[in-house]
Amino acid sequence: MLVNYDEFGRIADLYYPYVGLENQTGGNNELIYVKVDQPKEVSELSPTVKFVPRINALQTELDLGKFVITKTDFLDVTTR
C-alpha cells in the first residue's frame, strides 16, 4: 500500500493492495471543508503539515483564530 499526501495534508494518491496498481483516488484529492464564519476549503487556510516519526504519522494543524483543529493520519497494517 502507498498513501501520498499533498502540501495541505490531503490524501492525493492511494495505491492498494499493491504499489503500482490502480490509484484508488482516481487522481482527485480529498476535499475537506471547514465552516466557522463561512465555508473554506483546507487549502485556503494554509495548514501546517508535519511528519511525526515516532508514530509514523502525518499531522495537519489548522489555526482558525478562535480555535485550532489537529488532524492525524496514520496507517495501521496487520498481517495474517
Distance bins in CASP14 RR format, pairs under 12 A and 6 or more apart:
PFRMAT RR
TARGET T0000
AUTHOR 0000-0000-0000
RMODE 2
METHOD distances of the structure
MODEL  1
1 13 0 0 0 0 0 1 0 0 0 0 0
1 14 1 0 0 1 0 0 0 0 0 0 0
1 15 1 0 0 1 0 0 0 0 0 0 0
1 16 1 0 1 0 0 0 0 0 0 0 0
1 17 1 0 0 1 0 0 0 0 0 0 0
1 18 1 0 0 1 0 0 0 0 0 0 0
1 19 1 0 0 1 0 0 0 0 0 0 0
1 20 0 0 0 0 0 1 0 0 0 0 0
1 21 0 0 0 0 1 0 0 0 0 0 0
1 23 0 0 0 0 0 1 0 0 0 0 0
1 24 0 0 0 0 1 0 0 0 0 0 0
1 75 1 0 0 1 0 0 0 0 0 0 0
1 76 0 0 0 0 0 1 0 0 0 0 0
1 77 1 0 0 1 0 0 0 0 0 0 0
1 79 0 0 0 0 0 1 0 0 0 0 0
2 11 0 0 0 0 0 1 0 0 0 0 0
2 12 0 0 0 0 0 1 0 0 0 0 0
2 13 1 0 0 1 0 0 0 0 0 0 0
2 14 1 0 0 1 0 0 0 0 0 0 0
2 15 1 0 1 0 0 0 0 0 0 0 0
2 16 0 0 0 0 1 0 0 0 0 0 0
2 17 0 0 0 0 0 1 0 0 0 0 0
2 18 0 0 0 0 1 0 0 0 0 0 0
2 19 1 0 1 0 0 0 0 0 0 0 0
2 20 1 0 0 1 0 0 0 0 0 0 0
2 21 0 0 0 0 1 0 0 0 0 0 0
2 22 0 0 0 0 0 1 0 0 0 0 0
2 23 0 0 0 0 1 0 0 0 0 0 0
2 24 0 0 0 0 0 1 0 0 0 0 0
2 25 0 0 0 0 0 1 0 0 0 0 0
2 75 0 0 0 0 1 0 0 0 0 0 0
2 77 0 0 0 0 0 1 0 0 0 0 0
3 9 0 0 0 0 0 1 0 0 0 0 0
3 10 0 0 0 0 0 1 0 0 0 0 0
3 11 1 0 0 1 0 0 0 0 0 0 0
3 12 0 0 0 0 1 0 0 0 0 0 0
3 13 1 0 0 1 0 0 0 0 0 0 0
3 14 1 0 1 0 0 0 0 0 0 0 0
3 15 1 0 0 1 0 0 0 0 0 0 0
3 16 0 0 0 0 1 0 0 0 0 0 0
3 19 0 0 0 0 0 1 0 0 0 0 0
3 23 0 0 0 0 0 1 0 0 0 0 0
3 24 0 0 0 0 1 0 0 0 0 0 0
3 25 0 0 0 0 1 0 0 0 0 0 0
3 30 0 0 0 0 0 1 0 0 0 0 0
3 56 0 0 0 0 0 1 0 0 0 0 0
3 57 0 0 0 0 0 1 0 0 0 0 0
3 58 0 0 0 0 1 0 0 0 0 0 0
3 73 1 0 0 1 0 0 0 0 0 0 0
3 74 0 0 0 0 1 0 0 0 0 0 0
3 75 1 0 0 1 0 0 0 0 0 0 0
3 76 0 0 0 0 0 1 0 0 0 0 0
3 77 0 0 0 0 0 1 0 0 0 0 0
4 10 0 0 0 0 1 0 0 0 0 0 0
4 11 1 0 0 1 0 0 0 0 0 0 0
4 12 1 0 1 0 0 0 0 0 0 0 0
4 13 1 0 1 0 0 0 0 0 0 0 0
4 14 1 0 0 1 0 0 0 0 0 0 0
4 15 0 0 0 0 1 0 0 0 0 0 0
4 19 0 0 0 0 0 1 0 0 0 0 0
4 23 0 0 0 0 1 0 0 0 0 0 0
4 24 0 0 0 0 0 1 0 0 0 0 0
4 25 0 0 0 0 1 0 0 0 0 0 0
4 27 0 0 0 0 1 0 0 0 0 0 0
4 29 0 0 0 0 0 1 0 0 0 0 0
4 30 0 0 0 0 0 1 0 0 0 0 0
4 58 0 0 0 0 0 1 0 0 0 0 0
4 73 0 0 0 0 0 1 0 0 0 0 0
4 75 0 0 0 0 0 1 0 0 0 0 0
5 11 1 0 0 1 0 0 0 0 0 0 0
5 12 1 0 0 1 0 0 0 0 0 0 0
5 13 0 0 0 0 1 0 0 0 0 0 0
5 14 0 0 0 0 0 1 0 0 0 0 0
5 25 0 0 0 0 0 1 0 0 0 0 0
5 29 0 0 0 0 1 0 0 0 0 0 0
5 30 0 0 0 0 1 0 0 0 0 0 0
5 32 0 0 0 0 0 1 0 0 0 0 0
5 42 0 0 0 0 0 1 0 0 0 0 0
5 47 0 0 0 0 0 1 0 0 0 0 0
5 49 1 0 0 1 0 0 0 0 0 0 0
5 50 0 0 0 0 0 1 0 0 0 0 0
5 51 0 0 0 0 1 0 0 0 0 0 0
5 57 0 0 0 0 0 1 0 0 0 0 0
5 58 1 0 1 0 0 0 0 0 0 0 0
5 59 0 0 0 0 0 1 0 0 0 0 0
5 60 0 0 0 0 1 0 0 0 0 0 0
5 71 0 0 0 0 0 1 0 0 0 0 0
5 73 1 0 0 1 0 0 0 0 0 0 0
5 74 0 0 0 0 0 1 0 0 0 0 0
5 75 0 0 0 0 0 1 0 0 0 0 0
6 12 1 0 1 0 0 0 0 0 0 0 0
6 13 0 0 0 0 1 0 0 0 0 0 0
6 25 0 0 0 0 0 1 0 0 0 0 0
6 27 0 0 0 0 0 1 0 0 0 0 0
6 28 0 0 0 0 0 1 0 0 0 0 0
6 29 1 0 0 1 0 0 0 0 0 0 0
6 30 0 0 0 0 1 0 0 0 0 0 0
6 31 0 0 0 0 0 1 0 0 0 0 0
6 32 0 0 0 0 0 1 0 0 0 0 0
6 42 0 0 0 0 0 1 0 0 0 0 0
6 43 0 0 0 0 1 0 0 0 0 0 0
6 47 0 0 0 0 0 1 0 0 0 0 0
6 49 0 0 0 0 1 0 0 0 0 0 0
6 58 0 0 0 0 0 1 0 0 0 0 0
6 60 0 0 0 0 0 1 0 0 0 0 0
7 29 0 0 0 0 0 1 0 0 0 0 0
7 42 0 0 0 0 0 1 0 0 0 0 0
7 43 0 0 0 0 1 0 0 0 0 0 0
7 46 0 0 0 0 1 0 0 0 0 0 0
7 47 0 0 0 0 1 0 0 0 0 0 0
7 48 0 0 0 0 0 1 0 0 0 0 0
7 49 1 0 0 1 0 0 0 0 0 0 0
7 50 0 0 0 0 0 1 0 0 0 0 0
7 58 0 0 0 0 0 1 0 0 0 0 0
7 60 0 0 0 0 0 1 0 0 0 0 0
8 29 0 0 0 0 1 0 0 0 0 0 0
8 30 0 0 0 0 1 0 0 0 0 0 0
8 31 0 0 0 0 0 1 0 0 0 0 0
8 32 0 0 0 0 1 0 0 0 0 0 0
8 34 0 0 0 0 0 1 0 0 0 0 0
8 40 0 0 0 0 0 1 0 0 0 0 0
8 41 0 0 0 0 1 0 0 0 0 0 0
8 42 1 0 1 0 0 0 0 0 0 0 0
8 43 1 0 1 0 0 0 0 0 0 0 0
8 44 0 0 0 0 1 0 0 0 0 0 0
8 45 0 0 0 0 1 0 0 0 0 0 0
8 46 0 0 0 0 1 0 0 0 0 0 0
8 47 1 0 1 0 0 0 0 0 0 0 0
8 48 0 0 0 0 0 1 0 0 0 0 0
8 49 1 0 0 1 0 0 0 0 0 0 0
8 58 0 0 0 0 0 1 0 0 0 0 0
8 60 1 0 0 1 0 0 0 0 0 0 0
8 61 0 0 0 0 0 1 0 0 0 0 0
8 62 0 0 0 0 1 0 0 0 0 0 0
8 71 0 0 0 0 0 1 0 0 0 0 0
9 29 0 0 0 0 1 0 0 0 0 0 0
9 30 0 0 0 0 1 0 0 0 0 0 0
9 31 0 0 0 0 0 1 0 0 0 0 0
9 32 0 0 0 0 1 0 0 0 0 0 0
9 42 1 0 0 1 0 0 0 0 0 0 0
9 43 0 0 0 0 1 0 0 0 0 0 0
9 45 0 0 0 0 0 1 0 0 0 0 0
9 46 0 0 0 0 0 1 0 0 0 0 0
9 47 1 0 0 1 0 0 0 0 0 0 0
9 48 0 0 0 0 1 0 0 0 0 0 0
9 49 1 0 1 0 0 0 0 0 0 0 0
9 50 0 0 0 0 1 0 0 0 0 0 0
9 51 0 0 0 0 0 1 0 0 0 0 0
9 57 0 0 0 0 0 1 0 0 0 0 0
9 58 1 0 0 1 0 0 0 0 0 0 0
9 59 0 0 0 0 1 0 0 0 0 0 0
9 60 1 0 1 0 0 0 0 0 0 0 0
9 61 0 0 0 0 0 1 0 0 0 0 0
9 62 0 0 0 0 0 1 0 0 0 0 0
9 70 0 0 0 0 0 1 0 0 0 0 0
9 71 1 0 0 1 0 0 0 0 0 0 0
9 72 0 0 0 0 0 1 0 0 0 0 0
9 73 1 0 0 1 0 0 0 0 0 0 0
10 25 0 0 0 0 1 0 0 0 0 0 0
10 27 0 0 0 0 0 1 0 0 0 0 0
10 28 0 0 0 0 0 1 0 0 0 0 0
10 29 1 0 1 0 0 0 0 0 0 0 0
10 30 1 0 1 0 0 0 0 0 0 0 0
10 31 1 0 0 1 0 0 0 0 0 0 0
10 32 1 0 0 1 0 0 0 0 0 0 0
10 33 0 0 0 0 0 1 0 0 0 0 0
10 41 0 0 0 0 1 0 0 0 0 0 0
10 42 1 0 0 1 0 0 0 0 0 0 0
10 43 1 0 0 1 0 0 0 0 0 0 0
10 45 0 0 0 0 0 1 0 0 0 0 0
10 47 0 0 0 0 1 0 0 0 0 0 0
10 49 0 0 0 0 1 0 0 0 0 0 0
10 58 0 0 0 0 0 1 0 0 0 0 0
10 60 0 0 0 0 1 0 0 0 0 0 0
10 62 0 0 0 0 0 1 0 0 0 0 0
10 71 0 0 0 0 1 0 0 0 0 0 0
10 73 0 0 0 0 1 0 0 0 0 0 0
11 23 0 0 0 0 0 1 0 0 0 0 0
11 24 0 0 0 0 1 0 0 0 0 0 0
11 25 1 0 0 1 0 0 0 0 0 0 0
11 26 0 0 0 0 0 1 0 0 0 0 0
11 27 0 0 0 0 1 0 0 0 0 0 0
11 28 0 0 0 0 1 0 0 0 0 0 0
11 29 1 0 0 1 0 0 0 0 0 0 0
11 30 1 0 1 0 0 0 0 0 0 0 0
11 31 0 0 0 0 0 1 0 0 0 0 0
11 32 0 0 0 0 1 0 0 0 0 0 0
11 42 0 0 0 0 0 1 0 0 0 0 0
11 58 0 0 0 0 1 0 0 0 0 0 0
11 60 0 0 0 0 0 1 0 0 0 0 0
11 71 0 0 0 0 0 1 0 0 0 0 0
11 73 1 0 0 1 0 0 0 0 0 0 0
11 75 0 0 0 0 0 1 0 0 0 0 0
12 23 0 0 0 0 1 0 0 0 0 0 0
12 24 0 0 0 0 0 1 0 0 0 0 0
12 25 1 0 0 1 0 0 0 0 0 0 0
12 26 0 0 0 0 0 1 0 0 0 0 0
12 27 1 0 0 1 0 0 0 0 0 0 0
12 28 0 0 0 0 1 0 0 0 0 0 0
12 29 1 0 1 0 0 0 0 0 0 0 0
12 30 0 0 0 0 1 0 0 0 0 0 0
12 31 0 0 0 0 0 1 0 0 0 0 0
12 43 0 0 0 0 0 1 0 0 0 0 0
12 58 0 0 0 0 0 1 0 0 0 0 0
12 73 0 0 0 0 0 1 0 0 0 0 0
13 19 0 0 0 0 1 0 0 0 0 0 0
13 20 0 0 0 0 0 1 0 0 0 0 0
13 21 0 0 0 0 0 1 0 0 0 0 0
13 22 0 0 0 0 0 1 0 0 0 0 0
13 23 1 0 1 0 0 0 0 0 0 0 0
13 24 0 0 0 0 1 0 0 0 0 0 0
13 25 1 0 1 0 0 0 0 0 0 0 0
13 26 0 0 0 0 1 0 0 0 0 0 0
13 27 1 0 0 1 0 0 0 0 0 0 0
13 28 0 0 0 0 1 0 0 0 0 0 0
13 29 0 0 0 0 1 0 0 0 0 0 0
13 30 0 0 0 0 0 1 0 0 0 0 0
14 20 0 0 0 0 0 1 0 0 0 0 0
14 21 0 0 0 0 0 1 0 0 0 0 0
14 22 0 0 0 0 1 0 0 0 0 0 0
14 23 1 0 0 1 0 0 0 0 0 0 0
14 24 1 0 1 0 0 0 0 0 0 0 0
14 25 1 0 1 0 0 0 0 0 0 0 0
14 26 0 0 0 0 1 0 0 0 0 0 0
14 27 0 0 0 0 1 0 0 0 0 0 0
14 28 0 0 0 0 0 1 0 0 0 0 0
14 29 0 0 0 0 0 1 0 0 0 0 0
14 30 0 0 0 0 1 0 0 0 0 0 0
14 73 0 0 0 0 0 1 0 0 0 0 0
14 75 0 0 0 0 0 1 0 0 0 0 0
15 21 1 0 1 0 0 0 0 0 0 0 0
15 22 1 0 0 1 0 0 0 0 0 0 0
15 23 1 0 0 1 0 0 0 0 0 0 0
15 24 1 0 0 1 0 0 0 0 0 0 0
15 25 0 0 0 0 1 0 0 0 0 0 0
15 26 0 0 0 0 0 1 0 0 0 0 0
15 27 0 0 0 0 0 1 0 0 0 0 0
16 22 0 0 0 0 1 0 0 0 0 0 0
16 23 0 0 0 0 1 0 0 0 0 0 0
16 24 1 0 1 0 0 0 0 0 0 0 0
16 25 0 0 0 0 0 1 0 0 0 0 0
16 75 0 0 0 0 0 1 0 0 0 0 0
16 77 0 0 0 0 0 1 0 0 0 0 0
17 24 0 0 0 0 1 0 0 0 0 0 0
17 77 0 0 0 0 0 1 0 0 0 0 0
18 24 0 0 0 0 0 1 0 0 0 0 0
23 29 0 0 0 0 0 1 0 0 0 0 0
24 30 0 0 0 0 0 1 0 0 0 0 0
25 31 0 0 0 0 0 1 0 0 0 0 0
29 41 0 0 0 0 1 0 0 0 0 0 0
29 42 0 0 0 0 1 0 0 0 0 0 0
29 43 0 0 0 0 1 0 0 0 0 0 0
30 41 0 0 0 0 0 1 0 0 0 0 0
30 42 0 0 0 0 1 0 0 0 0 0 0
30 43 0 0 0 0 0 1 0 0 0 0 0
30 60 0 0 0 0 0 1 0 0 0 0 0
30 71 0 0 0 0 0 1 0 0 0 0 0
30 73 0 0 0 0 0 1 0 0 0 0 0
31 39 0 0 0 0 0 1 0 0 0 0 0
31 40 0 0 0 0 0 1 0 0 0 0 0
31 41 1 0 0 1 0 0 0 0 0 0 0
31 42 1 0 0 1 0 0 0 0 0 0 0
31 43 0 0 0 0 1 0 0 0 0 0 0
31 44 0 0 0 0 0 1 0 0 0 0 0
32 39 0 0 0 0 0 1 0 0 0 0 0
32 40 0 0 0 0 1 0 0 0 0 0 0
32 41 1 0 0 1 0 0 0 0 0 0 0
32 42 1 0 1 0 0 0 0 0 0 0 0
32 43 0 0 0 0 1 0 0 0 0 0 0
32 44 0 0 0 0 0 1 0 0 0 0 0
32 45 0 0 0 0 1 0 0 0 0 0 0
32 47 0 0 0 0 1 0 0 0 0 0 0
32 60 0 0 0 0 1 0 0 0 0 0 0
32 62 0 0 0 0 1 0 0 0 0 0 0
32 69 0 0 0 0 1 0 0 0 0 0 0
32 71 0 0 0 0 1 0 0 0 0 0 0
32 73 0 0 0 0 0 1 0 0 0 0 0
33 39 1 0 1 0 0 0 0 0 0 0 0
33 40 1 0 0 1 0 0 0 0 0 0 0
33 41 1 0 1 0 0 0 0 0 0 0 0
33 42 1 0 0 1 0 0 0 0 0 0 0
33 43 0 0 0 0 0 1 0 0 0 0 0
33 44 0 0 0 0 1 0 0 0 0 0 0
33 45 0 0 0 0 0 1 0 0 0 0 0
33 62 0 0 0 0 0 1 0 0 0 0 0
33 69 0 0 0 0 0 1 0 0 0 0 0
34 40 1 0 1 0 0 0 0 0 0 0 0
34 41 0 0 0 0 1 0 0 0 0 0 0
34 42 1 0 0 1 0 0 0 0 0 0 0
34 43 0 0 0 0 0 1 0 0 0 0 0
34 44 0 0 0 0 1 0 0 0 0 0 0
34 45 1 0 0 1 0 0 0 0 0 0 0
34 47 0 0 0 0 1 0 0 0 0 0 0
34 60 0 0 0 0 0 1 0 0 0 0 0
34 62 1 0 0 1 0 0 0 0 0 0 0
34 63 0 0 0 0 0 1 0 0 0 0 0
34 64 1 0 0 1 0 0 0 0 0 0 0
34 65 0 0 0 0 0 1 0 0 0 0 0
34 66 0 0 0 0 0 1 0 0 0 0 0
34 67 0 0 0 0 0 1 0 0 0 0 0
34 68 0 0 0 0 0 1 0 0 0 0 0
34 69 1 0 0 1 0 0 0 0 0 0 0
34 71 0 0 0 0 0 1 0 0 0 0 0
35 41 0 0 0 0 0 1 0 0 0 0 0
35 42 0 0 0 0 0 1 0 0 0 0 0
35 45 0 0 0 0 0 1 0 0 0 0 0
35 64 0 0 0 0 0 1 0 0 0 0 0
35 69 0 0 0 0 0 1 0 0 0 0 0
36 45 0 0 0 0 1 0 0 0 0 0 0
36 62 0 0 0 0 1 0 0 0 0 0 0
36 63 0 0 0 0 0 1 0 0 0 0 0
36 64 1 0 1 0 0 0 0 0 0 0 0
36 65 0 0 0 0 1 0 0 0 0 0 0
36 66 1 0 0 1 0 0 0 0 0 0 0
36 67 0 0 0 0 1 0 0 0 0 0 0
36 68 0 0 0 0 0 1 0 0 0 0 0
36 69 0 0 0 0 1 0 0 0 0 0 0
37 64 0 0 0 0 1 0 0 0 0 0 0
37 65 0 0 0 0 0 1 0 0 0 0 0
37 66 0 0 0 0 1 0 0 0 0 0 0
38 44 0 0 0 0 0 1 0 0 0 0 0
38 45 0 0 0 0 0 1 0 0 0 0 0
38 64 0 0 0 0 0 1 0 0 0 0 0
39 45 0 0 0 0 0 1 0 0 0 0 0
40 46 0 0 0 0 0 1 0 0 0 0 0
40 47 0 0 0 0 0 1 0 0 0 0 0
40 62 0 0 0 0 1 0 0 0 0 0 0
40 64 0 0 0 0 1 0 0 0 0 0 0
40 69 0 0 0 0 0 1 0 0 0 0 0
41 47 0 0 0 0 0 1 0 0 0 0 0
41 62 0 0 0 0 0 1 0 0 0 0 0
42 48 0 0 0 0 0 1 0 0 0 0 0
42 49 0 0 0 0 0 1 0 0 0 0 0
42 60 1 0 0 1 0 0 0 0 0 0 0
42 61 0 0 0 0 0 1 0 0 0 0 0
42 62 1 0 0 1 0 0 0 0 0 0 0
42 64 0 0 0 0 0 1 0 0 0 0 0
42 69 0 0 0 0 1 0 0 0 0 0 0
42 71 0 0 0 0 1 0 0 0 0 0 0
43 49 0 0 0 0 0 1 0 0 0 0 0
43 60 0 0 0 0 0 1 0 0 0 0 0
43 62 0 0 0 0 0 1 0 0 0 0 0
44 62 0 0 0 0 0 1 0 0 0 0 0
44 64 0 0 0 0 0 1 0 0 0 0 0
45 60 0 0 0 0 0 1 0 0 0 0 0
45 61 0 0 0 0 0 1 0 0 0 0 0
45 62 1 0 1 0 0 0 0 0 0 0 0
45 63 1 0 0 1 0 0 0 0 0 0 0
45 64 1 0 0 1 0 0 0 0 0 0 0
45 65 0 0 0 0 0 1 0 0 0 0 0
45 68 0 0 0 0 0 1 0 0 0 0 0
45 69 0 0 0 0 1 0 0 0 0 0 0
45 71 0 0 0 0 0 1 0 0 0 0 0
46 60 0 0 0 0 0 1 0 0 0 0 0
46 61 0 0 0 0 0 1 0 0 0 0 0
46 62 0 0 0 0 1 0 0 0 0 0 0
46 63 0 0 0 0 1 0 0 0 0 0 0
46 64 0 0 0 0 0 1 0 0 0 0 0
47 58 0 0 0 0 0 1 0 0 0 0 0
47 59 0 0 0 0 1 0 0 0 0 0 0
47 60 1 0 1 0 0 0 0 0 0 0 0
47 61 1 0 0 1 0 0 0 0 0 0 0
47 62 1 0 1 0 0 0 0 0 0 0 0
47 63 0 0 0 0 1 0 0 0 0 0 0
47 64 0 0 0 0 0 1 0 0 0 0 0
47 68 0 0 0 0 0 1 0 0 0 0 0
47 69 0 0 0 0 1 0 0 0 0 0 0
47 70 0 0 0 0 1 0 0 0 0 0 0
47 71 0 0 0 0 1 0 0 0 0 0 0
48 58 0 0 0 0 0 1 0 0 0 0 0
48 59 0 0 0 0 1 0 0 0 0 0 0
48 60 1 0 0 1 0 0 0 0 0 0 0
48 61 1 0 1 0 0 0 0 0 0 0 0
48 62 0 0 0 0 1 0 0 0 0 0 0
48 63 1 0 0 1 0 0 0 0 0 0 0
48 68 0 0 0 0 1 0 0 0 0 0 0
48 69 0 0 0 0 0 1 0 0 0 0 0
48 70 0 0 0 0 1 0 0 0 0 0 0
48 71 0 0 0 0 0 1 0 0 0 0 0
49 57 0 0 0 0 0 1 0 0 0 0 0
49 58 1 0 0 1 0 0 0 0 0 0 0
49 59 1 0 0 1 0 0 0 0 0 0 0
49 60 1 0 1 0 0 0 0 0 0 0 0
49 61 1 0 0 1 0 0 0 0 0 0 0
49 62 0 0 0 0 0 1 0 0 0 0 0
49 70 0 0 0 0 0 1 0 0 0 0 0
49 71 0 0 0 0 1 0 0 0 0 0 0
49 72 0 0 0 0 0 1 0 0 0 0 0
49 73 0 0 0 0 1 0 0 0 0 0 0
50 57 0 0 0 0 1 0 0 0 0 0 0
50 58 1 0 0 1 0 0 0 0 0 0 0
50 59 1 0 1 0 0 0 0 0 0 0 0
50 60 0 0 0 0 1 0 0 0 0 0 0
50 61 0 0 0 0 1 0 0 0 0 0 0
50 70 0 0 0 0 0 1 0 0 0 0 0
50 71 0 0 0 0 0 1 0 0 0 0 0
50 72 0 0 0 0 0 1 0 0 0 0 0
50 73 0 0 0 0 0 1 0 0 0 0 0
51 57 1 0 0 1 0 0 0 0 0 0 0
51 58 1 0 1 0 0 0 0 0 0 0 0
51 59 1 0 0 1 0 0 0 0 0 0 0
51 60 0 0 0 0 0 1 0 0 0 0 0
51 72 0 0 0 0 0 1 0 0 0 0 0
51 73 0 0 0 0 0 1 0 0 0 0 0
51 74 0 0 0 0 0 1 0 0 0 0 0
52 58 1 0 0 1 0 0 0 0 0 0 0
52 59 1 0 1 0 0 0 0 0 0 0 0
52 60 0 0 0 0 0 1 0 0 0 0 0
52 61 0 0 0 0 0 1 0 0 0 0 0
52 70 0 0 0 0 0 1 0 0 0 0 0
52 71 0 0 0 0 0 1 0 0 0 0 0
52 72 1 0 0 1 0 0 0 0 0 0 0
52 73 0 0 0 0 1 0 0 0 0 0 0
52 74 0 0 0 0 1 0 0 0 0 0 0
53 59 0 0 0 0 0 1 0 0 0 0 0
53 74 0 0 0 0 0 1 0 0 0 0 0
54 74 0 0 0 0 0 1 0 0 0 0 0
55 72 0 0 0 0 1 0 0 0 0 0 0
55 73 0 0 0 0 0 1 0 0 0 0 0
55 74 1 0 0 1 0 0 0 0 0 0 0
55 75 0 0 0 0 0 1 0 0 0 0 0
55 76 0 0 0 0 0 1 0 0 0 0 0
56 72 0 0 0 0 0 1 0 0 0 0 0
56 73 0 0 0 0 0 1 0 0 0 0 0
56 74 1 0 0 1 0 0 0 0 0 0 0
56 75 1 0 0 1 0 0 0 0 0 0 0
56 76 0 0 0 0 1 0 0 0 0 0 0
56 77 0 0 0 0 0 1 0 0 0 0 0
57 70 0 0 0 0 0 1 0 0 0 0 0
57 71 0 0 0 0 0 1 0 0 0 0 0
57 72 1 0 1 0 0 0 0 0 0 0 0
57 73 1 0 0 1 0 0 0 0 0 0 0
57 74 1 1 0 0 0 0 0 0 0 0 0
57 75 0 0 0 0 1 0 0 0 0 0 0
57 76 0 0 0 0 0 1 0 0 0 0 0
58 70 0 0 0 0 0 1 0 0 0 0 0
58 71 0 0 0 0 1 0 0 0 0 0 0
58 72 1 0 0 1 0 0 0 0 0 0 0
58 73 1 0 1 0 0 0 0 0 0 0 0
58 74 1 0 0 1 0 0 0 0 0 0 0
58 75 0 0 0 0 1 0 0 0 0 0 0
59 68 0 0 0 0 0 1 0 0 0 0 0
59 69 0 0 0 0 0 1 0 0 0 0 0
59 70 1 0 0 1 0 0 0 0 0 0 0
59 71 1 0 0 1 0 0 0 0 0 0 0
59 72 1 0 1 0 0 0 0 0 0 0 0
59 73 1 0 0 1 0 0 0 0 0 0 0
59 74 0 0 0 0 1 0 0 0 0 0 0
60 68 0 0 0 0 0 1 0 0 0 0 0
60 69 0 0 0 0 1 0 0 0 0 0 0
60 70 1 0 0 1 0 0 0 0 0 0 0
60 71 1 0 1 0 0 0 0 0 0 0 0
60 72 1 0 0 1 0 0 0 0 0 0 0
60 73 1 0 0 1 0 0 0 0 0 0 0
61 67 0 0 0 0 0 1 0 0 0 0 0
61 68 1 0 1 0 0 0 0 0 0 0 0
61 69 1 0 0 1 0 0 0 0 0 0 0
61 70 1 0 1 0 0 0 0 0 0 0 0
61 71 1 0 0 1 0 0 0 0 0 0 0
61 72 0 0 0 0 1 0 0 0 0 0 0
62 68 1 0 0 1 0 0 0 0 0 0 0
62 69 1 0 1 0 0 0 0 0 0 0 0
62 70 1 0 0 1 0 0 0 0 0 0 0
62 71 1 0 0 1 0 0 0 0 0 0 0
63 69 0 0 0 0 1 0 0 0 0 0 0
63 70 0 0 0 0 0 1 0 0 0 0 0
64 70 0 0 0 0 0 1 0 0 0 0 0
END
